[in-house]
Amino acid sequence: MKVTVDEEKCCGAGTCVLLAPDVFDQREEDGIVILLDERPGEAQHKIVREAASVCPGAAISVSEQG
């Protein structure tokens, strides 16, 4: 799995951080997503997919390749 984020689409809702704090964080100044781990371990895959699916800005992309 490879995770990417599009900061331009991020609205700072923080749902991804609540779901997967080992993979996502937010910038202090504006709440925009910070990707901590672009290749999370298998134990994180399900929750990362969920974070991507509930992201209100559709800022998180998950690729099963790579």
Contacts in CASP RR format, 6 or more apart in sequence:
PFRMAT RR
TARGET T0000
AUTHOR 0000-0000-0000
METHOD contacts of the structure
MODEL  1
MKVTVDEEKCCGAGTCVLLAPDVFDQREEDGIVILLDERPGEAQHKIVRE
AASVCPGAAISVSEQG
1 39 0 8 1.000
1 40 0 8 1.000
1 41 0 8 1.000
1 42 0 8 1.000
1 45 0 8 1.000
1 48 0 8 1.000
1 62 0 8 1.000
1 63 0 8 1.000
1 64 0 8 1.000
1 66 0 8 1.000
2 38 0 8 1.000
2 39 0 8 1.000
2 62 0 8 1.000
2 63 0 8 1.000
2 65 0 8 1.000
2 66 0 8 1.000
3 23 0 8 1.000
3 35 0 8 1.000
3 37 0 8 1.000
3 38 0 8 1.000
3 39 0 8 1.000
3 40 0 8 1.000
3 48 0 8 1.000
3 52 0 8 1.000
3 60 0 8 1.000
3 61 0 8 1.000
3 62 0 8 1.000
3 63 0 8 1.000
4 35 0 8 1.000
4 38 0 8 1.000
4 60 0 8 1.000
4 61 0 8 1.000
4 63 0 8 1.000
5 24 0 8 1.000
5 33 0 8 1.000
5 35 0 8 1.000
5 59 0 8 1.000
5 60 0 8 1.000
5 61 0 8 1.000
6 59 0 8 1.000
6 60 0 8 1.000
6 61 0 8 1.000
7 32 0 8 1.000
7 33 0 8 1.000
7 59 0 8 1.000
8 59 0 8 1.000
9 57 0 8 1.000
9 58 0 8 1.000
9 59 0 8 1.000
10 31 0 8 1.000
10 32 0 8 1.000
10 33 0 8 1.000
10 57 0 8 1.000
10 59 0 8 1.000
11 56 0 8 1.000
11 57 0 8 1.000
11 59 0 8 1.000
12 26 0 8 1.000
12 30 0 8 1.000
12 31 0 8 1.000
12 32 0 8 1.000
12 33 0 8 1.000
13 55 0 8 1.000
13 56 0 8 1.000
13 57 0 8 1.000
14 24 0 8 1.000
14 26 0 8 1.000
14 31 0 8 1.000
14 33 0 8 1.000
15 51 0 8 1.000
15 54 0 8 1.000
15 55 0 8 1.000
15 56 0 8 1.000
16 23 0 8 1.000
16 24 0 8 1.000
16 33 0 8 1.000
16 51 0 8 1.000
16 52 0 8 1.000
16 55 0 8 1.000
16 60 0 8 1.000
17 24 0 8 1.000
17 25 0 8 1.000
17 26 0 8 1.000
17 33 0 8 1.000
19 47 0 8 1.000
19 50 0 8 1.000
19 51 0 8 1.000
19 54 0 8 1.000
20 40 0 8 1.000
20 44 0 8 1.000
20 47 0 8 1.000
20 48 0 8 1.000
20 51 0 8 1.000
22 36 0 8 1.000
22 37 0 8 1.000
22 40 0 8 1.000
22 44 0 8 1.000
23 35 0 8 1.000
23 36 0 8 1.000
23 37 0 8 1.000
23 40 0 8 1.000
23 44 0 8 1.000
23 47 0 8 1.000
23 48 0 8 1.000
23 51 0 8 1.000
24 33 0 8 1.000
24 34 0 8 1.000
24 35 0 8 1.000
24 36 0 8 1.000
24 51 0 8 1.000
24 60 0 8 1.000
25 33 0 8 1.000
25 34 0 8 1.000
25 36 0 8 1.000
26 32 0 8 1.000
26 33 0 8 1.000
26 34 0 8 1.000
27 33 0 8 1.000
27 34 0 8 1.000
33 59 0 8 1.000
33 60 0 8 1.000
37 44 0 8 1.000
39 66 0 8 1.000
40 48 0 8 1.000
48 60 0 8 1.000
48 62 0 8 1.000
49 62 0 8 1.000
51 60 0 8 1.000
52 60 0 8 1.000
52 61 0 8 1.000
52 62 0 8 1.000
END
